[in-house]
Amino acid sequence: MQRRDSRLIVICGAGILGLSVARELLKRGTDNIILLEKESKLGCHASGRNSGVLHAGIYYTPDSLKAKLCLKGNLMMREYCREKGIPILETGKVIVTKSEKEIPVLEELHKRAKKNGAEVNLINDKELKDIEPYAMTVERALYSPLTAVVDSKRVLAQLERDLVSSGSVKILKGVKFEGVKRNSEILTSKGAFRFELFINTAGAYADSVAHAFGVGKKYKILPFKGTYKKLRKDRSYLVKGNIYPVPDIRNPFLGVHFTRSIDGTVYIGPTAIPAFGRENYGFVEGVDGEALGILWRDAVLFFKNDKFRTVALTEPRKYINSLFFKDISKMVEGIRMEDIEPSEKVGIRPQLVDWEKKELVMDFLVLKDSDTVHILNAISPAFTSSFAFAEYVVDRFIFNREEVKGAL
Ligand SMILES: Cc1cc2nc3c(=O)[nH]c(=O)nc-3n(C[C@H](O)[C@H](O)[C@H](O)COP(=O)(O)OP(=O)(O)OC[C@H]3O[C@@H](n4cnc5c(N)ncnc54)[C@H](O)[C@@H]3O)c2cc1C
């Protein structure tokens, strides 16, 4: 029989990670969980604004958490969607090259994918055309049959229903974590809350929530804006599933790609343009008192880190339609500038930076200190990985109470 765990667990942030951790805790018999969410509804940030792609473990260096959790998470999320009747587009994905120079990177991705246990095939141009008739590549491409697409907001809504109906989880919306009052007590916009265990899944604010507990002080989040465009409806036949470029594997971003979403819209994006705020979705929307600090961090990294400099110099060009088009036109045959329409879809990728090393952190990161656990750098593919990630966090940091030395 499963042991009951009646500790009062407070989770800060009801994105896919907060919800998945709550779900995992429920499965282990925890029955006193409070999820705090500062917004009045779920899905306002990364978990409701992403591409909805269930990645299949291709890009990540073996031994990384991303490699361990992505494919497993993909399979778990598929099973959940099937069980709950949530539609999945099982269209697979191709990664295409734009020049001969990219072939060695494609081969490296193939090797990584194999090491990660992912199912991928190196295919030739003819095989590519059978899968994506309009995709173009130079000599070879990679095919990942297990890549799929879901409607991430539907997944969030289903999880919310499951958790609330269990009777063991309360989701308190419009309640913002504001600081630590004293040991085992936090301050929020709706008063103080006591906890026996606190789990930080605050996404773009995960660093500042951790800092309030004195944890992870050397890490800071830098926001990157991911904008999308879309294919005109009558030209959406050009893309059947997912067409991705070969990325710069020194950076955590996968490059602007084509994704057919559940409702049939083909999105092209996201970019990774340095943003002025953690929720800077519009031009000035979400720009607050932190903007100058963010600009300063961008400037420091620009001079100290050549990988960041490359992103900062190349990505903003994608605001210019002709340069955006130039970037994607080598991936799809016959695509024309007039086939591309603006889209309101936009998200922010909160990228963690190790400020001592002035390096972008490539992997997921979990820090623990006595009765608090902090999930940092939940960047892509954290949506895909979420169920496996939650299982890992609960196993390792909550039930085994493992301390992460040197993390503070
Ligand atoms: C443009 C874009 C495309 C992406 N595409 C994919 C993809 O195709 N596949 C994939 O696997 N991943 C993708 N990702 C990544 C994925 O969306 C994220 O990794 C994942 O959603 C992170 O989940 P989260 O729960 O950590 O963060 P969030 O969804 O941001 O949730 C954090 C929550 O915490 C709340 N919060 C913050 N501060 C406080 C506070 N002080 N008090 C209370 N609540 C607080 C926020 O309101 C928010 O609801 C993409 C991301 C972006 C931005």
The ligand as an SDF file (V2000), in Angstrom:
LIG
                    3D

 53 58  0  0  0  0  0  0  0  0999 V2000
    8.6430   30.3980  -27.9230 C   0  0  0  0  0  0  0  0  0  0  0  0
    8.8590   29.1050  -27.2070 C   0  0  0  0  0  0  0  0  0  0  0  0
    8.7490   27.8980  -27.8910 C   0  0  0  0  0  0  0  0  0  0  0  0
    8.9660   26.7000  -27.2130 C   0  0  0  0  0  0  0  0  0  0  0  0
    8.7460   25.5210  -27.8650 N   0  0  0  0  0  0  0  0  0  0  0  0
    8.8380   24.3500  -27.1750 C   0  0  0  0  0  0  0  0  0  0  0  0
    8.5050   23.1250  -27.7860 C   0  0  0  0  0  0  0  0  0  0  0  0
    8.0610   23.0990  -28.9310 O   0  0  0  0  0  0  0  0  0  0  0  0
    8.6580   21.9880  -27.0810 N   0  0  0  0  0  0  0  0  0  0  0  0
    9.1120   21.9840  -25.7760 C   0  0  0  0  0  0  0  0  0  0  0  0
    9.2690   20.9330  -25.1970 O   0  0  0  0  0  0  0  0  0  0  0  0
    9.4100   23.1480  -25.1710 N   0  0  0  0  0  0  0  0  0  0  0  0
    9.2550   24.3270  -25.8170 C   0  0  0  0  0  0  0  0  0  0  0  0
    9.5110   25.5040  -25.1960 N   0  0  0  0  0  0  0  0  0  0  0  0
    9.9340   25.4810  -23.7980 C   0  0  0  0  0  0  0  0  0  0  0  0
    8.7670   25.2410  -22.8490 C   0  0  0  0  0  0  0  0  0  0  0  0
    7.6410   25.9710  -23.2180 O   0  0  0  0  0  0  0  0  0  0  0  0
    9.2140   25.6090  -21.4440 C   0  0  0  0  0  0  0  0  0  0  0  0
   10.4040   24.9270  -21.1930 O   0  0  0  0  0  0  0  0  0  0  0  0
    8.1970   25.2230  -20.3820 C   0  0  0  0  0  0  0  0  0  0  0  0
    6.9400   25.6830  -20.7430 O   0  0  0  0  0  0  0  0  0  0  0  0
    8.6230   25.7860  -19.0370 C   0  0  0  0  0  0  0  0  0  0  0  0
    7.6130   25.5260  -18.1150 O   0  0  0  0  0  0  0  0  0  0  0  0
    7.5950   26.2190  -16.7020 P   0  0  0  0  0  0  0  0  0  0  0  0
    6.4720   25.6070  -15.9550 O   0  0  0  0  0  0  0  0  0  0  0  0
    8.9590   26.1420  -16.1150 O   0  0  0  0  0  0  0  0  0  0  0  0
    7.4070   27.7800  -16.9980 O   0  0  0  0  0  0  0  0  0  0  0  0
    6.0940   28.6820  -17.2310 P   0  0  0  0  0  0  0  0  0  0  0  0
    5.1710   28.0950  -18.1940 O   0  0  0  0  0  0  0  0  0  0  0  0
    6.6160   30.0470  -17.5220 O   0  0  0  0  0  0  0  0  0  0  0  0
    5.3980   28.6810  -15.8200 O   0  0  0  0  0  0  0  0  0  0  0  0
    5.8770   29.3890  -14.7190 C   0  0  0  0  0  0  0  0  0  0  0  0
    4.6760   29.9500  -14.0190 C   0  0  0  0  0  0  0  0  0  0  0  0
    5.1310   30.5670  -12.8130 O   0  0  0  0  0  0  0  0  0  0  0  0
    4.3450   31.7120  -12.5840 C   0  0  0  0  0  0  0  0  0  0  0  0
    5.0920   32.6090  -11.6990 N   0  0  0  0  0  0  0  0  0  0  0  0
    6.2400   33.2630  -11.9700 C   0  0  0  0  0  0  0  0  0  0  0  0
    6.6260   34.0100  -10.9110 N   0  0  0  0  0  0  0  0  0  0  0  0
    5.7010   33.7900   -9.9420 C   0  0  0  0  0  0  0  0  0  0  0  0
    5.5390   34.2950   -8.6160 C   0  0  0  0  0  0  0  0  0  0  0  0
    6.4080   35.1720   -8.0830 N   0  0  0  0  0  0  0  0  0  0  0  0
    4.4730   33.8760   -7.8880 N   0  0  0  0  0  0  0  0  0  0  0  0
    3.5680   32.9910   -8.4120 C   0  0  0  0  0  0  0  0  0  0  0  0
    3.6590   32.5090   -9.6770 N   0  0  0  0  0  0  0  0  0  0  0  0
    4.7210   32.8900  -10.4290 C   0  0  0  0  0  0  0  0  0  0  0  0
    4.1380   32.2830  -13.9750 C   0  0  0  0  0  0  0  0  0  0  0  0
    3.0220   33.1490  -14.0400 O   0  0  0  0  0  0  0  0  0  0  0  0
    3.9790   31.0330  -14.8210 C   0  0  0  0  0  0  0  0  0  0  0  0
    2.6220   30.6860  -15.0000 O   0  0  0  0  0  0  0  0  0  0  0  0
    9.3170   26.7090  -25.8350 C   0  0  0  0  0  0  0  0  0  0  0  0
    9.4120   27.9320  -25.1600 C   0  0  0  0  0  0  0  0  0  0  0  0
    9.1540   29.1170  -25.8250 C   0  0  0  0  0  0  0  0  0  0  0  0
    9.2070   30.4020  -25.0580 C   0  0  0  0  0  0  0  0  0  0  0  0
  1  2  1  0
  2  3  1  0
  2 52  2  0
  3  4  2  0
  4  5  1  0
  4 50  1  0
  5  6  2  0
  6  7  1  0
  6 13  1  0
  7  8  2  0
  7  9  1  0
  9 10  1  0
 10 11  2  0
 10 12  1  0
 12 13  2  0
 13 14  1  0
 14 15  1  0
 14 50  1  0
 15 16  1  0
 16 17  1  0
 16 18  1  0
 18 19  1  0
 18 20  1  0
 20 21  1  0
 20 22  1  0
 22 23  1  0
 23 24  1  0
 24 25  2  0
 24 26  1  0
 24 27  1  0
 27 28  1  0
 28 29  2  0
 28 30  1  0
 28 31  1  0
 31 32  1  0
 32 33  1  0
 33 34  1  0
 33 48  1  0
 34 35  1  0
 35 36  1  0
 35 46  1  0
 36 37  1  0
 36 45  1  0
 37 38  2  0
 38 39  1  0
 39 40  1  0
 39 45  2  0
 40 41  1  0
 40 42  2  0
 42 43  1  0
 43 44  2  0
 44 45  1  0
 46 47  1  0
 46 48  1  0
 48 49  1  0
 50 51  2  0
 51 52  1  0
 52 53  1  0
M  END
$$$$
